[in-house]
Amino acid sequence: ISAQTAKQVVVQKFREAEREKLFNEYITKEREIDTGIVQRVEGKRNVIVSLGKLDAVLPYNEQISTDEYKFDDRLKVYILEVKQTTKGPQVTVSRTHYELVKRLFELEVPEIFDGTVEIKNISREAGSRTKMAVYSQNPNVDAVGACVGPNGSRVNVIVNELNGEKIDIINWSEDIKKFISEALNPSEVIAVEINKTESEQSARVVVPDNQLSLAIGKEGQNARLAARLTGFKIDIKSESQANAIEDFYEGFYDDDED
């Protein structure tokens, strides 16, 4: 009985040491990406992916709607959280986090990895569209071109990994008017008027009449992502709408003077 008890204690200590070793290994990978292999779908549509030495959970709310998870499929995942439990390390991964896009570009674009090109900000609606602002202090480096790659080769690798998610790569600028104009790509911008108060930052943008719907985007997506990217609330008007508003106020003040 004593020998059996001693054996159980030793085995338990080995298991605890193994769990601790695994936890220490994966905690260093938190906020990084890894390649997972789909094992199964369980519970409320949670996907279990193997990261090699242990399985991770990809919750339903961290999945891209366009993904199809089939057994033995390989996919890149963002390690969202690693925590220790009584059953060992528990890893939660994501496919929707904006940092996944950033890490994919770091892997694919040497200029980002070595710091020549800097990712200033990312706004993302996973599975649909991402806007990313990039910048390089080196005047000889085209930051957008480096990310796109020859004939789009670099960005296409990432688009394919994200199952066709559109990625708009724009130049970041200290000039906020220029930055907002860039953020509304692919729409052309005629004018930007900035308004800053203690409570909010907003911008009034004028675009050509035939590009109003393009600037706003389907269900407002283009304008919404541009607002998140720049940190400004953006009000978009067509040229004719802006002129009509100006004519109204000019007439209002003229009548007031009379």
HELIX and SHEET records of a PDB file:
HELIX    1   1 SER A    2  ILE A   27  1                                  26    
HELIX    2   2 TYR A   60  GLU A   62  5                                   3    
HELIX    3   3 TYR A   98  GLU A  108  1                                  11    
HELIX    4   4 PRO A  110  PHE A  113  1                                   4    
HELIX    5   5 ALA A  143  VAL A  148  1                                   6    
HELIX    6   6 PRO A  150  GLY A  152  5                                   3    
HELIX    7   7 SER A  153  GLU A  161  1                                   9    
HELIX    8   8 ILE A  176  ALA A  183  1                                   8    
HELIX    9   9 ASP A  209  GLN A  211  5                                   3    
HELIX   10  10 LEU A  212  ILE A  216  1                                   5    
HELIX   11  11 LYS A  218  GLY A  220  5                                   3    
HELIX   12  12 GLN A  221  THR A  230  1                                  10    
HELIX   13  13 GLU A  239  GLU A  257  1                                  19    
SHEET    1   A 6 ILE A  33  GLU A  42  0                                        
SHEET    2   A 6 ASN A  46  SER A  50 -1                                        
SHEET    3   A 6 ASP A  55  LEU A  58 -1                                        
SHEET    4   A 6 GLY A  88  SER A  94  1                                        
SHEET    5   A 6 ARG A  74  THR A  85 -1                                        
SHEET    6   A 6 ILE A  33  GLU A  42 -1                                        
SHEET    1   B 3 GLU A 118  GLU A 125  0                                        
SHEET    2   B 3 ARG A 129  TYR A 135 -1                                        
SHEET    3   B 3 LYS A 166  ASN A 171  1                                        
SHEET    1   C 3 ALA A 191  LYS A 196  0                                        
SHEET    2   C 3 GLN A 201  VAL A 207 -1                                        
SHEET    3   C 3 LYS A 233  SER A 238  1                                        
END                                                                             
